[in-house]
Amino acid sequence: MKFKDALAAPGFGAIAEFKRRSPSAGDLRPDGDVQQVARSYETGGARAMSVLVDERFGGSWDDLRAARAVTKLPLLAKGFFSSPADFERARDAGADAVLILLRDLSDPAATALLHVARTLGLDTLVEAHDAEELARAARLEAPVIGVNARDLSDFSIHRRRQLALVARACALEGLKDRIVVAESGIDTRAQAAAAELAGANAILVGSTLMRATDPGEKLRELVSRPLVKVCGLTRQEDVDAAVEAGADMVGFILAAESPRRAEALLDAPDTVLRVAVFVGEVEETDADLVQFYGREEGHRSRDAVLLRHGEQVGSVVDLPWGERDSSHLERAKAATGRVMLAGGLGPENVAEAIAAVRPWAVDSARSTEESAGIKNHDAIREWVVAAR
């Protein structure tokens, strides 16, 4: 399968990268066996594999050839390429695609390299780091655009800037049918999901996988669903317990009528997503997501929508206020798009519910608490383990 076609497949995926070291992080897997890792990535569900061929990353063209010998995944040759000879060498070593780094190339040079790649039958990943480079990628009509969170001048990571650029790339006129890849700085499922919600078709992950004992299993974890949410948090110690337990999302109910009302969003690391829950009206916060219910007869509506910066990115299938419904799972199963399943879920039944619905996320508040708004940390751990 071609590189671009693999990334265009339905759903959210990943390009898994092989590199022995990183200029920013140092040695990652200095004695890494590229063939062993390639097999692990293929079984772990990678859409494609990126291979660093630059010696600054401990790579070589032999690594690309070795990967080609054992995997059917589309291979991206990644290096600081500047000439047609680089692309010819990549093709001869087994690459399906090559990197074009806009930071190092003028528009005429990038245009020429895109033409060379097409002539050689290679796809391209055109990488942008800022709004100016993104605009250049659009003018170049790049079929696959990578948005890198890493500032190559000092190797710092800027996730919020990256997500804003991903969303911008997906909204730009003329770019809607193109593939957008979020690159660098992704360590957790929640961070991968943030890129997905911003509109990325895939993530490119390297250092996180290369540090893992089992790179393929770590890859599977990053793109697996459902995400696990702990809601109704009102105390910082409970937020910290949810993060430590492995929750992907922490929820804060900001509706005045709720017995689990939080005064404000509490702190959480960027390894998780913070969700603000509103009923009837939405207020401005710096939450990653908003879970919005209408107000009906003095209570929340049955279902909700998930909003990112005011745009709907999913739905919440819940139970009626204070009631049960035997059709709950069937309703959720029939819903389309990203579905968060909520209502009546606990450690004792969440696995069965996940198997029936295959939701994007699962949500629970009551099963993890001692009283309204006060969490039991053992119960939080049991919920996350059962939902995972």
C-alpha positions as CSV (number, residue, x, y, z in Angstrom):
1,M,0.0,0.0,0.0
2,K,1.2,3.5,-0.8
3,F,2.2,5.8,2.1
4,K,-0.5,8.4,1.5
5,D,-3.2,5.8,1.0
6,A,-2.3,4.0,4.3
7,L,-2.6,7.3,6.2
8,A,-5.9,8.1,4.4
9,A,-7.6,4.9,5.7
10,P,-10.6,5.4,7.9
11,G,-10.0,6.2,11.6
12,F,-7.0,7.5,13.4
13,G,-3.6,5.9,13.0
14,A,0.1,6.3,13.6
15,I,3.5,6.4,11.8
16,A,5.9,4.5,14.1
17,E,9.5,5.7,13.9
18,F,12.8,3.9,14.4
19,K,15.7,5.9,15.6
20,R,18.5,4.9,18.0
21,R,19.1,8.3,19.4
22,S,17.8,11.8,19.4
23,P,19.8,15.1,19.4
24,S,17.5,16.4,22.2
25,A,17.1,13.2,24.3
26,G,20.4,11.4,23.6
27,D,20.5,7.6,23.3
28,L,17.1,5.9,23.1
29,R,17.9,2.4,21.9
30,P,21.5,2.5,20.8
31,D,21.6,-1.2,20.0
32,G,18.1,-1.4,18.6
33,D,17.4,-4.1,16.0
34,V,15.5,-2.4,13.2
35,Q,14.0,-5.7,12.0
36,Q,12.7,-6.7,15.4
37,V,11.2,-3.2,15.9
38,A,9.7,-3.2,12.4
39,R,7.9,-6.5,13.1
40,S,6.7,-5.1,16.4
41,Y,5.3,-2.0,14.8
42,E,3.5,-4.0,12.1
43,T,1.8,-6.3,14.7
44,G,1.1,-3.2,16.9
45,G,-1.0,-1.6,14.2
46,A,1.2,1.0,12.6
47,R,-0.1,2.6,9.4
48,A,3.5,3.2,8.3
49,M,7.0,3.2,9.6
50,S,9.5,6.0,9.6
51,V,13.2,5.2,9.5
52,L,15.9,7.7,10.4
53,V,18.8,7.3,7.9
54,D,20.9,10.2,9.3
55,E,23.9,9.3,11.5
56,R,23.0,12.1,14.0
57,F,20.1,9.8,14.9
58,G,22.2,6.7,14.9
59,G,20.7,5.8,11.5
60,S,21.9,4.6,8.1
61,W,20.5,3.5,4.7
62,D,21.2,0.0,5.9
63,D,18.5,0.4,8.5
64,L,16.0,1.3,5.8
65,R,17.0,-1.7,3.7
66,A,16.8,-4.0,6.7
67,A,13.3,-2.8,7.5
68,R,12.2,-3.2,3.9
69,A,13.3,-6.9,4.1
70,V,10.9,-7.8,6.9
71,T,7.8,-5.5,6.7
72,K,5.1,-4.7,4.3
73,L,4.4,-1.4,6.0
74,P,4.9,1.7,3.8
75,L,8.4,3.1,4.8
76,L,9.2,6.8,5.2
77,A,12.9,7.7,4.7
78,K,13.6,10.5,7.2
79,G,16.7,12.6,6.9
80,F,17.8,16.1,5.9
81,F,17.4,15.7,2.2
82,S,18.2,18.4,-0.3
83,S,19.0,16.8,-3.7
84,P,17.4,14.4,-6.2
85,A,20.3,11.9,-5.4
86,D,19.0,11.7,-1.8
87,F,15.6,10.6,-3.1
88,E,17.0,8.1,-5.6
89,R,19.0,6.6,-2.8
90,A,15.8,6.4,-0.7
91,R,13.9,4.7,-3.4
92,D,16.7,2.2,-4.1
93,A,16.9,1.4,-0.4
94,G,13.2,0.5,-0.3
95,A,11.4,3.8,0.7
96,D,7.8,4.5,-0.2
97,A,8.0,8.1,0.9
98,V,10.6,10.8,1.8
99,L,10.7,13.8,4.1
100,I,10.8,17.3,2.8
101,L,11.7,19.7,5.6
102,L,10.5,23.2,4.7
103,R,12.8,24.8,7.4
104,D,15.8,23.9,5.3
105,L,14.4,24.6,1.8
106,S,13.2,27.5,-0.3
107,D,9.9,27.2,-2.1
108,P,11.6,26.6,-5.5
109,A,13.9,23.9,-4.0
110,A,10.9,22.2,-2.3
111,T,8.9,22.4,-5.5
112,A,11.7,20.7,-7.4
113,L,12.0,18.0,-4.8
114,L,8.3,17.3,-4.9
115,H,8.5,16.9,-8.7
116,V,11.5,14.5,-8.3
117,A,9.6,12.4,-5.7
118,R,6.6,12.1,-8.1
119,T,8.9,11.1,-10.9
120,L,10.5,8.4,-8.8
121,G,7.1,7.1,-7.6
122,L,7.7,8.3,-4.0
123,D,5.1,9.9,-1.7
124,T,6.3,12.8,0.5
125,L,5.8,14.1,4.0
126,V,6.2,17.9,3.9
127,E,7.0,19.1,7.4
128,A,6.0,22.5,8.8
129,H,6.8,24.0,12.2
130,D,5.0,27.3,12.2
131,A,2.2,29.2,10.5
132,E,4.4,30.5,7.8
133,E,5.7,27.1,6.9
134,L,2.1,25.7,6.9
135,A,1.1,28.4,4.5
136,R,4.0,27.4,2.3
137,A,3.0,23.8,2.4
138,A,-0.5,24.8,1.2
139,R,0.9,26.8,-1.7
140,L,3.1,23.8,-2.6
141,E,-0.1,21.7,-2.6
142,A,1.7,19.1,-0.4
143,P,-0.5,15.9,-0.3
144,V,0.7,14.9,3.2
145,I,1.6,17.6,5.7
146,G,3.5,17.0,9.0
147,V,3.0,19.5,11.8
148,N,6.0,19.2,14.2
149,A,5.6,20.3,17.8
150,R,9.3,20.5,18.3
151,D,11.2,23.8,17.8
152,L,14.3,22.6,16.0
153,S,16.3,25.6,17.2
154,D,16.2,24.6,20.9
155,F,14.3,21.2,20.7
156,S,11.5,22.5,23.0
157,I,8.0,21.1,22.6
158,H,5.0,23.3,22.0
159,R,1.9,21.1,22.0
160,R,-0.8,23.8,22.1
161,R,0.8,25.6,19.2
162,Q,1.0,22.3,17.3
163,L,-2.7,21.6,17.9
164,A,-3.7,25.0,16.7
165,L,-1.6,24.5,13.5
166,V,-3.2,21.0,13.0
167,A,-6.7,22.5,13.3
168,R,-5.7,25.4,10.9
169,A,-4.3,22.9,8.4
170,C,-7.5,21.0,8.4
171,A,-9.5,24.2,7.9
172,L,-7.5,25.8,5.2
173,E,-9.2,26.0,1.8
174,G,-7.6,23.6,-0.5
175,L,-6.2,21.4,2.3
176,K,-9.3,19.7,3.4
177,D,-8.6,16.5,1.4
178,R,-5.0,16.4,2.4
179,I,-3.5,14.2,5.1
180,V,-2.3,16.0,8.3
181,V,0.2,14.3,10.6
182,A,0.9,15.5,14.2
183,E,4.6,14.9,14.9
184,S,6.7,14.8,18.1
185,G,6.1,15.1,21.8
186,I,3.4,12.4,22.1
187,D,3.8,10.3,25.2
188,T,0.3,9.3,26.2
189,R,-3.1,8.3,24.7
190,A,-4.6,11.6,25.8
191,Q,-1.9,13.5,23.8
192,A,-2.6,11.4,20.8
193,A,-6.3,11.9,21.2
194,A,-5.7,15.7,21.4
195,A,-4.1,15.5,18.0
196,E,-7.0,13.4,16.7
197,L,-9.6,15.9,18.0
198,A,-7.7,18.8,16.4
199,G,-8.2,17.0,13.0
200,A,-5.0,15.0,12.5
201,N,-5.3,11.8,10.5
202,A,-2.3,10.3,12.3
203,I,0.5,10.9,14.7
204,L,4.2,10.3,14.1
205,V,5.8,8.8,17.3
206,G,9.4,7.9,17.7
207,S,11.1,8.5,21.1
208,T,8.2,7.3,23.2
209,L,8.2,4.0,21.3
210,M,11.9,3.5,21.2
211,R,12.1,3.9,25.0
212,A,9.4,1.3,25.6
213,T,10.3,-2.3,26.5
214,D,7.8,-3.4,23.8
215,P,7.6,-0.7,21.1
216,G,4.6,-2.4,19.4
217,E,2.6,-2.7,22.5
218,K,3.3,0.9,23.4
219,L,2.1,1.9,19.9
220,R,-1.1,-0.1,20.4
221,E,-1.7,1.6,23.7
222,L,-1.3,5.1,22.2
223,V,-4.0,4.6,19.5
224,S,-6.3,2.2,21.4
225,R,-9.8,3.2,22.4
226,P,-11.8,3.8,24.5
227,L,-10.3,6.6,26.5
228,V,-11.1,6.5,30.2
229,K,-12.6,9.5,32.0
230,V,-13.0,10.1,35.7
231,C,-15.7,12.7,36.2
232,G,-17.1,14.7,39.1
233,L,-13.7,15.7,40.5
234,T,-13.8,18.5,43.1
235,R,-10.5,18.1,45.0
236,Q,-6.9,18.3,43.8
237,E,-5.9,15.1,45.6
238,D,-8.6,13.2,43.7
239,V,-7.4,14.6,40.4
240,D,-3.8,13.6,41.2
241,A,-5.1,10.1,42.1
242,A,-7.0,9.8,38.8
243,V,-3.9,10.8,36.8
244,E,-1.7,8.4,38.8
245,A,-4.2,5.6,38.2
246,G,-3.9,6.1,34.4
247,A,-7.0,8.0,33.5
248,D,-6.9,9.7,30.1
249,M,-9.5,12.4,31.0
250,V,-10.4,14.2,34.2
251,G,-13.8,15.9,34.3
252,F,-15.0,18.9,36.3
253,I,-18.8,19.5,36.5
254,L,-19.3,23.3,36.5
255,A,-23.1,23.2,36.6
256,A,-24.7,25.0,39.6
257,E,-27.3,22.3,40.2
258,S,-24.9,19.4,40.4
259,P,-24.0,17.9,43.8
260,R,-20.6,17.3,42.3
261,R,-20.0,20.9,41.3
262,A,-16.5,22.0,41.2
263,E,-15.7,25.7,41.8
264,A,-13.3,25.8,38.9
265,L,-11.0,23.5,36.8
266,L,-8.3,22.0,38.9
267,D,-4.7,21.5,37.8
268,A,-3.7,18.4,35.8
269,P,-0.6,17.6,33.7
270,D,-0.7,17.8,29.9
271,T,-0.5,14.0,29.8
272,V,-4.3,14.0,30.3
273,L,-7.2,15.9,28.9
274,R,-9.3,18.2,31.1
275,V,-13.0,18.2,30.4
276,A,-15.4,21.0,31.6
277,V,-19.0,19.8,32.0
278,F,-21.7,22.4,31.6
279,V,-25.5,22.3,31.7
280,G,-27.6,24.8,29.8
281,E,-24.9,27.3,29.1
282,V,-21.1,27.2,28.4
283,E,-18.6,29.5,30.1
284,E,-15.1,30.3,28.9
285,T,-12.4,28.0,30.4
286,D,-9.0,26.6,29.3
287,A,-10.4,23.1,29.3
288,D,-9.3,20.8,26.4
289,L,-12.9,19.7,25.9
290,V,-16.4,20.8,26.9
291,Q,-19.1,18.2,27.6
292,F,-22.3,20.2,27.1
293,Y,-25.8,19.1,28.2
294,G,-29.0,21.0,27.5
295,R,-31.2,21.8,30.5
296,E,-34.6,20.1,30.6
297,E,-37.1,20.5,33.4
298,G,-34.5,21.7,35.8
299,H,-32.0,18.9,35.1
300,R,-29.5,18.1,32.4
301,S,-30.6,16.6,29.2
302,R,-30.1,12.9,28.6
303,D,-27.3,13.2,26.1
304,A,-24.5,15.7,25.5
305,V,-22.1,16.9,22.9
306,L,-18.3,17.1,23.1
307,L,-16.9,20.5,22.0
308,R,-13.4,21.6,21.1
309,H,-13.1,25.3,20.8
310,G,-16.8,25.5,20.2
311,E,-16.9,22.9,17.4
312,Q,-18.5,19.5,18.0
313,V,-16.1,16.7,17.9
314,G,-18.2,13.9,19.4
315,S,-21.3,13.0,21.3
316,V,-22.1,11.6,24.8
317,V,-24.7,8.9,25.1
318,D,-26.0,9.0,28.7
319,L,-28.9,7.8,30.8
320,P,-31.9,10.0,31.5
321,W,-31.5,12.1,34.7
322,G,-32.2,9.8,37.7
323,E,-33.5,7.0,35.6
324,R,-32.4,3.7,34.0
325,D,-33.0,2.6,30.4
326,S,-32.5,-1.0,29.2
327,S,-31.9,0.3,25.7
328,H,-28.9,2.4,26.8
329,L,-26.2,0.3,25.1
330,E,-28.2,-0.2,22.0
331,R,-28.7,3.6,21.6
332,A,-24.9,4.1,22.1
333,K,-24.1,1.3,19.6
334,A,-26.4,3.0,17.0
335,A,-24.7,6.4,17.4
336,T,-22.2,7.5,14.8
337,G,-18.8,9.4,15.1
338,R,-16.9,9.6,18.3
339,V,-19.1,8.4,21.2
340,M,-18.5,8.8,24.8
341,L,-20.5,6.2,26.8
342,A,-21.7,7.5,30.2
343,G,-24.3,6.6,32.8
344,G,-24.4,3.6,35.1
345,L,-20.9,2.4,34.4
346,G,-18.6,0.9,37.0
347,P,-15.8,-1.7,37.3
348,E,-18.4,-4.5,37.3
349,N,-20.0,-3.8,33.9
350,V,-17.7,-1.5,31.9
351,A,-15.9,-4.3,30.0
352,E,-19.2,-5.8,28.8
353,A,-20.4,-2.3,27.8
354,I,-17.2,-1.6,25.9
355,A,-17.5,-5.0,24.1
356,A,-21.1,-4.2,23.1
357,V,-20.6,-0.5,22.0
358,R,-16.9,0.0,21.1
359,P,-17.1,3.6,22.2
360,W,-14.4,6.3,21.8
361,A,-14.4,6.9,25.5
362,V,-16.1,5.8,28.7
363,D,-17.1,8.0,31.6
364,S,-18.0,7.5,35.3
365,A,-18.4,9.6,38.3
366,R,-20.5,7.8,40.9
367,S,-18.6,4.5,40.8
368,T,-15.4,6.2,41.9
369,E,-16.7,8.1,44.9
370,E,-17.4,7.8,48.6
371,S,-20.0,10.6,48.5
372,A,-21.0,13.2,45.9
373,G,-17.8,14.9,44.7
374,I,-15.5,13.0,47.1
375,K,-13.5,10.2,45.5
376,N,-12.3,6.9,46.8
377,H,-8.8,6.4,45.4
378,D,-9.1,2.6,45.4
379,A,-12.3,2.9,43.4
380,I,-10.6,5.2,40.9
381,R,-7.9,2.6,40.3
382,E,-10.5,-0.2,40.0
383,W,-12.4,1.8,37.4
384,V,-9.4,2.7,35.3
385,V,-8.1,-0.9,35.3
386,A,-11.5,-2.4,34.4
387,A,-12.1,0.2,31.6
388,R,-8.6,-0.4,30.2
